[in-house]
Amino acid sequence: MPDDIRARRRAGTGLGVLLALVLGAVLLTALPDDGEREGGAACGPRTVGSWSAERGLTAEFARYGDDPSRADDWTGGDGTHSVRLPDGRLLWLFSDTYLGQVHPPPNPFGESSTWREGAAPLVRNSAVVMRDGRLESTLPAPLFPDPAPGQWRWPVAAHVEPRSPGAEERVLRVLLWVRAAGPSPWIYGVPVATEVATLSLPDLRVESVVRVADQQGVPDPSRRVLYGTTLVEEDGWTYVFGGDDRRAASRPVSRAYLARVPRGRLGEPDAWRYWDGSGWGGPGGRPRPVLGDGRRTGVGSAFSVARADGTYVLFTMAAGTAGLTTVTSYWACSPAGPWHGPGRSFTPALPPGGGLAAYNPQTHPGLSGEGRLVLSYDVNWLEPADAAAQLSRDVSRYRPRFVSLRLTPAR
C-alpha cells in the first residue's frame, strides 16, 4: 500500500505502482509533542545500523510462485503484509495478485527467465498460508470480494485481537482499502473508504466487513484518508496509521494520519479516535496529519512502523529520485510524533534488467526478534503502459523481496 502508495491498472500493475506516490515518498516533518511520550526513558534516536538480504524468504516465495502443480494459487503480487496467527501459522496478505501457472525459461522472447502467459488471472487481493517457514496454500481468491461494481478491496495491516474487549475468543481483523475506478489523474483508483474485515480462527473464514471510515463525503479525493498501511499496539490501544493521496492529484506530497482504537474494537466505527493536532477526536472530528506539511515534507501511505526498545521507527522510501530504490527511517517517542530523521538509508537489490522500482517497505513482527527486524519491499515495473507484459515475461519482477535489519542508536 505511496514512497509507496501503490497502484496499477486492472490489467496488471496492482497496489504497487501507485508509483506516482512512490516518487512522493519524502522527508518527514517534526511536529509538537502530543503530550503522550510513550517511549519513556528507553526511547532514543534509532537508525539502521546494518542490513543484509534475507535470501531464504525471497527464495521461498520464488519456489512457491514457480510451483506448477496448481493453477489457482499465487504466482506474484504486491502490497505485502503478514500477521502471526495463534496456532503459529503466518498469514501473508497481498493486493493485486497473479494466479494461474508459470513456465520455465526460456520465455517466448528467448530470455532466461520464468514467465507467465499474458492471459493469467489477476485478482485484487489474496492470502497465502505459511507454516514453519514454508508456504503451503493460497486461500480461495479473491478473499475479499469487490464491494460494488467498479470498486475493489486491497488488504493492508492485520491484527489478532479479542472478539470483544476482555473476551477469550480471538479473531483476525484485516484493514481494507476500498478504491474505485476513476479518470485521470485517478487511473490507479479513487480513495473511497477504510473497512475492517473479521475472520474466524483458525479456519480464516470471512465473517463480516464493516466500513469504519467512509471518505465519500470528502469532496476533494486528494484529501481523503485511508487507514491501515501499518499498525502498532501499545498499552491497550491499537494505533493505525494512514495517508492521503495528494500526489495522485498532482499535489507536491502526501500526508500521514493516525487513529487509535481500544484493543478488541477495531471493527467498531464508533470506537475509532483520530489525532486532531492536540488530542483524539471522534469520527465526526477533523483529523490532522502527524507527518507532512503538504509542500516540502511528507510521506506516502505505504510505510511501516515498528517499535524497538521504546522507540517507534518508521520505514519509508527515501525522498526524491532516491525513493525509487532507497529505504530510509525516522524515529519518535510517540506514534503522533514528533518524528525525527532521516536516518541511515540503504538500497535493497532489484531483479536484473533495469526499469524497476522498489516500494512499500513493510516490517514483519511475526518473523522478527532478538534485535532483528525482517522487512519486505515490493517490486514493480516503472511504466504502466507496458507493465502487464513486462511482469509476465519475468515473474520475479512482481514478487516481494526481503532484508534483515539491525537498529542502533543514532548519533
N, C-alpha and C positions, 0 to 999 in steps of 0.2 A: 505497500500500500506502500513523488514529490519526494532535489536530492532524491526526490524519491516519490512523490505521487507517481503512480504508475498507471498507464492505461494503454489500451490499444484497441484496434478495430476488432469487431466481432470476428473478422476473418483471420485474426491470428496474432495480434500484439496485445496481450492481456494487461492486467493491472500493472504490469511492469513498465510499459513505456508510456506512462504519462510523462514522457521524457522532457516535455516542456517544463515539468516540475522537478525532474532530476536536475535540470540546469538551474532551477530556482532554489536548490538547497544551499543555504548561505549562512553567514555568521549569525550567531545568536546575540541577543542584547541582554544586558544586565538590568533587572528591574528591582524596585524596592522589596525588601524582605517582607514576607507575608505574615510575619509575627508568629509563625509556627515552625521554628527552626528544629526540625525533627532529627537531624543527624547528631546533635549534642556534641560532646567533646570528641567523639570519634570521627566527626565529619572534618574533612580537609581536602585540599586540592588533589585530584586524581587524574592521571592521564595514562595512555597506553605505554607501558614500559617495554613490552616485546610482543611479537606476534609470529605465528607460523601457520602454514597451510595445514588444514585438517583433512588430509588426503583420504583417510578411511571413510569419512562420512560422504565426501564428494563421490568417491568410488562406489559407495553403496547405492546412491541414487542413480548412478550410471548403470550399475548392474540391474537394478530393479526396472528402470526405464527401458533397458535393452532386452529384457526377458521376452522371448517371442511366444511363450506358452499360452498367453491370454490375449484377447482382442478388446477387452473392456476395462483395462487398467491404465494407470498413469504412465505417460511416456515423457512428460515435460510440463512445466508450469512455472508460475511466479507468485508473488505475494506470500512468501514462505513464512508461516508461523507454526509453533508447536506448543503442546501442552502435555505434561505428565499426568497420566490417569492413576487413580488409586491402586489399581492392580499392577502397576509397574509399566504398562504399555505407554508408548509415546504416540500421540496423535498429531500428524502433520496436516495442516490446512493450507490449501492453495487457492488462488484466484483463478484467472483464466488457465485452463488446463487442456493439454492434448491427450486424448485417449488413443485406442487403436493399437497398432503394431509398428515396430520399426524394423529396418532391414540392414543387414551387414554391408560394409563397403565392398566394392566401390559404389558410389551413388550414380545416378543417371548422368551426372556431369563429369564422371571419371575421377572424382575426388575420393580420397581415402577417409571418408567419414561415414558414420552410421546415419541413416536417413529415414524419413517417413514420407508416405505418399501425401500429395497436396490435398487430397480429399479426406484426410484423417479427421475424426470428430474433434471438435473444440467445444468445451463446456465452460460455464462461467465460474464454477468452483468444484473443488474435490477434496477428499480427505483420504489419507493413507495411514495405515496402522503399522507401527514398528514394535517389535518385541525383541529384547535382548540385543539391540543394535542391528537387527535385520528387518528390513521392510517386508511385510507379509502379504498385505492385501489392500486393494482400493475399495472403499465403500461405494455403493451404487451412486453414480454421478449423473447430474449434479446433486449434491447432498441437500442444497437449499434451492428450491425451485424459484423461478422468476416470480416476483410479487404481482406483476401486471405486464401486459404487452408493452414491449419497448423498454422495460426495466430489468435490472438484474441485481444479484447479490454477490458481493465479494466478502468472504470471511476474513477477519483480521485477528485481533487478540482473543484468547480464550482463557477460561479460568474455572477451576473446580471449586465449588462452594456449597454450603448447606442449601437444601431446597428452600428453606426459610430460616431466618435467624434462630440459632440455637438447635435446629433440627439435626438429628444424627444422619439422616439420609443425605447423600451428596449427589449433585447433578453437575453437568458440564454446561456452562454458559459460553456462548460464542457470540462475539460482537460482529455485526454485519454492516457493510456499507451498501446502501441502495443508490444506484445510479440509473439515469435514463438517457436514451439516445437523444442527441441534440445536434444542431447545426454548428458550423464553425463560429467561435473557436472551441466549441464543446464537442469536438469529434471523438473525445475519449469518454464522454458521458457527463451529464449534468448531475451534481450532487442533489440527492433527494432526501435521505434520512439515515439515521443510525438505528439499527434494530438489535435486539438480543434474542438469540435462539436458546432454548433449553433442551438439552439432550439427556436422556436417561442413561444411567450407568448400571452395569457395564456394557449394555448392548448398543449404546450410541444411537438410539432411536430419537429422531427429532419429535419432541412433544409439542412445542409451541414456538411461535415467533412473535415478539412484541416490539412495537415501534416505540422507542424511548426518546428520540429527539428528531421530530419531523421538521425539515427545513424548507418545505414548500412555501411557507408564508414569508420567507425572506426574499424580497423581490430581486435583489442582485445575486445571481448564483455564485459570483466570486466571493461573496461574504458568507456563504453557507458553510457550516462546520460539520464535519463528520468525525465521530469519536471512535477510538479503538485501535489506532495504529500500534499502541503499546499500553501496558498497564503494570502497576506495581501495587502490592498490598502491604499495608503498614498500620498497626495499632487499630485493627478492626475496620479499616477503611480500604476500599479498592479505588485507587487513583487511576483514572482513564484519560489518556492524552489523545488529542485530535488536532486537526488542522483544516484550514480553508483552502480554496482553490484560486487564490488571487492570480497566480501565474497563468492559469488556464484562460483568464480573461485579459491577458496582456498587461497585467499589473506587475510591478517590479518583483515582489517576493510574496510568499505565503506567511501566515502567522500560525503559531501553535496555541492551543487552548487546553484547558484542564477541567475535568469533572471529578467528583468523588461520590462514592455510594457506600452505604453501610454493608458490611460483609453479609452475604446471603440475600441481597436485594437488587442485584444487577438487573433483573427482569422486571422491576417495578419503576415505571417512569416517574412517579411522584417522589421516589426516594433519591433521585439524582440531584446533586447540587453542583453549581457551576461557579468557577472562580470569576469574580466580577471586578477584580483590581484591588479589593481591600478585604474581601471575605467571600463567603459561599452563599450564593443566591439560589432560589428555587427555579423550577422550569420556566416560570414567566419572567425571569430576570434577564439582564443583558450581560452575557459573558464578555470578559475582556481577555485579550491574549496574554499569555505568560512569557512568550518569546516573540520578538519581531516588532519592528517599528513601521512596517509597511513600505519602507523606502530602501534602506541600505542593509538592514539586518532582518533575519527571519529564518524560517525552516519550512520545508515541505511536509506533507502529512505522513510520509513513510519513514519515520525514525524509530529508535528503540531506546528505552530507559531501563537500566538495571540499578540495583543497589549493592554497593560494595563497601564494607567497613564503615557504615554510617553515612556514606556519601552517595548521592544519586548521580549516575553517569549516563549521559545521553550520547548516543552514536548516530551520526548522520553523514551524508555525503558532504564533502568539503565545498567551499564557495567557488564560484566562477567556473571556468573550464575544467578545473581540477575535479569538480563534482561529478564528472563522467567516469572517474576512475578511482578517486581517493576518498577514504573514510577518515573522519576526524571525530573528536569527542569533546564534551563540555561537562562541567560538574556543578552541583548545587547541594545545599544542605536541606532543601525542601523541594517537593515536587513543583511548587509555584515559583521557585527561584529565590533570589537572583541566580541566573546561570552564568558561569564564567568559562572562558576559553577563547579560541580553540586550543586544545592540547595537541599532543603529537599525532600526526597523521600517518596513515600507511596506505599503500596501493596494492590491493589483492590481485591475484592473477586472473586473467581472462583467457578464454579459448583462443587458439591461434587464428590469424587471418585478418584481424582488424575489423573496423566497422561496428564494434560492440561497446556497450556501456554496462557498468555495474551500478546497482541501486538497491534501495530497500534493505539497509543493514539491520538485521534483527538478532537480538540475543536469545539464547535458548536455555533458560534456567534448568530445565529437566536434564540437560547434558553437562551443565557447568558445576563447578565446585572446587574447593581447596585452592582458591585464588585464581582459578582458570575460568574464563568466560568463552563459551562457544558462540560464534557469530556467523550467521549466513548472509550472503548477498545474492541478489538475483542478477541474471544476465539476459540481455536482450539486444536485438538489432536496432541500430540508431534510426534508420529511415523507415517510417511507417509504410511508405508506398510499396516497398518490396519485402517487408518483414516476414510475411507468411511464407514466401518462397525461400528466404534465407534460413528461417528457422526449421524448415522441412529438410533442406539439403544437408544440414548438420545439426543433429538433435542436441548436441552439447551446448548450443547457443541459447537454449531456453530451459535451463535447469539450475537449481541453486548450487552454490559452492560455499565452502566453509573454511573458517580460520579459528584458531585458538588465540586468545589474548590474555596477557597478564598486566594488571594495572599496578602502577607505582605512584607514590606521592609526587605531585608536580611541584616544580620549583617556582 
